[in-house]
């Protein structure tokens, strides 16, 4: 098991590179992705797509909030029926700032909480711990419900500036 969809990137300085668990692509071509409506993904033919967004919104930081708001508005226009999970370090602040920008938005802080439990400040070790927790919820059992949301994502979007 694990995140089974595609990884989209949005924001300044992002690029498309090979990646973990899914097929990575450029967010500008989102409509043709496996898992997106009209694409060849599992959920495209049976209903809603779950889009999982990772962002550093909610602090607030002007640039990050603009990127997040623009991306949510884009998804609301293009994919209003999709489930959108926005994972940020400040889920409450993110919900207050962006909660009305997509009709099916849910704000969580799962990945950031799991990263805090990694026991390291080395980014590679933190990434390995988070990835392991997605595959084995026992590594971070307090966050299992949120990890299931990520695990069930059809598309993962990484938002941020450069």
C-alpha positions in Angstrom: 0.0 0.0 0.0 0.9 3.7 0.0 0.1 6.8 -1.9 -0.9 5.4 -5.2 -1.5 8.4 -7.5 0.5 11.1 -9.1 2.5 13.9 -7.6 1.9 17.4 -8.9 4.0 20.4 -8.0 2.8 24.0 -7.9 4.6 27.3 -7.1 7.7 29.1 -7.9 10.8 27.0 -8.7 9.1 23.6 -8.8 9.8 20.9 -11.3 8.8 17.5 -12.3 11.1 14.7 -11.2 10.8 11.0 -10.6 9.5 10.0 -7.3 8.2 8.0 -4.4 5.2 5.7 -4.7 3.6 7.4 -7.6 4.0 9.0 -11.0 5.3 12.6 -10.7 4.2 15.1 -13.3 3.9 18.8 -13.9 0.7 20.3 -12.4 0.1 22.3 -15.5 -0.9 19.1 -17.3 -3.1 17.9 -14.4 -6.1 17.0 -16.5 -4.3 14.2 -18.3 -3.0 12.5 -15.1 -4.0 9.0 -14.1 -6.5 9.4 -11.3 -7.8 12.8 -12.6 -11.2 13.0 -14.1 -10.9 12.0 -17.8 -7.5 10.3 -17.0 -6.9 6.6 -16.7 -6.8 6.4 -12.9 -8.8 4.0 -10.7 -11.3 6.5 -9.4 -11.9 8.5 -12.6 -14.4 5.9 -13.7 -16.1 5.4 -10.3 -16.4 8.8 -8.7 -14.4 11.3 -6.7 -10.7 11.8 -6.8 -8.8 12.5 -3.6 -6.2 15.3 -4.0 -3.8 15.6 -1.2 -2.0 19.0 -1.0 1.2 19.6 1.0 1.8 23.2 1.7 3.4 25.5 4.4 0.3 27.7 4.6 -1.4 28.8 7.8 1.3 30.8 9.5 0.4 33.1 7.6 3.2 33.9 5.1 2.0 36.1 2.2 3.6 34.1 -0.6 2.6 30.7 0.6 -0.9 31.9 1.2 -1.2 33.3 -2.3 0.1 30.0 -3.8 -2.3 27.9 -1.7 -5.3 30.2 -2.4 -4.6 30.2 -6.2 -4.2 26.4 -6.3 -7.4 25.9 -4.3 -9.4 28.2 -6.6 -8.0 26.4 -9.6 -9.1 23.0 -8.2 -12.5 24.4 -7.3 -13.0 25.6 -10.9 -11.6 22.4 -12.5 -12.5 19.7 -10.0 -15.2 21.0 -7.6 -16.4 17.4 -6.8 -13.0 16.1 -5.9 -12.1 15.7 -2.2 -9.2 18.0 -1.3 -7.1 17.4 1.8 -4.7 20.3 2.5 -1.9 19.2 4.9 0.0 22.1 6.4 1.8 22.8 9.7 -1.0 25.0 11.0 -4.2 23.3 10.0 -6.4 25.7 12.0 -4.9 28.8 10.5 -5.1 27.2 7.1 -8.8 26.4 7.5 -9.5 30.0 8.7 -7.7 31.5 5.7 -8.7 29.1 2.9 -11.6 27.0 4.2 -14.1 28.5 1.8 -12.0 28.2 -1.4 -12.9 24.7 -2.3 -16.3 23.0 -1.6 -14.8 19.7 -0.4 -11.7 21.0 1.5 -10.4 19.3 4.6 -7.4 20.8 6.5 -5.0 18.6 8.4 -1.5 18.7 9.7 -0.6 15.0 9.5 2.6 15.0 7.5 4.1 17.8 9.6 3.1 16.0 12.9 4.6 12.7 11.7 7.8 14.6 10.6 8.1 15.9 14.2 8.2 12.3 15.5 11.1 11.3 13.2 13.7 12.0 15.9 16.0 13.6 13.4 16.6 17.0 11.8 18.2 15.4 8.7 15.8 15.9 5.9 16.5 12.5 4.3 15.9 10.7 7.5 12.7 12.7 8.2 11.5 11.9 4.7 12.3 8.2 5.1 10.4 8.1 8.5 7.3 9.8 7.0 7.3 7.5 4.0 7.7 4.5 6.3 4.7 5.7 8.4 2.6 6.0 5.3 3.3 2.3 4.7 3.2 1.2 8.3 0.9 3.3 10.5 2.3 1.7 13.6 5.4 3.9 13.2 3.2 6.9 14.1 0.0 5.4 15.5 -1.5 8.8 16.7 -1.7 10.0 13.2 -3.0 6.8 11.5 -6.3 8.4 10.5 -4.5 11.2 8.7 -2.0 8.8 7.2 -4.9 6.8 5.7 -6.1 10.0 4.0 -2.6 10.3 2.4 -2.4 6.6 1.6 -5.7 6.9 -0.3 -4.7 9.9 -2.3 -5.0 9.7 -6.1 -2.9 12.8 -6.6 -0.5 14.5 -4.3 0.3 18.2 -4.9 3.3 19.9 -3.4 2.8 23.6 -3.1 5.4 26.2 -2.3 7.9 28.8 -3.5 11.5 28.7 -4.4 
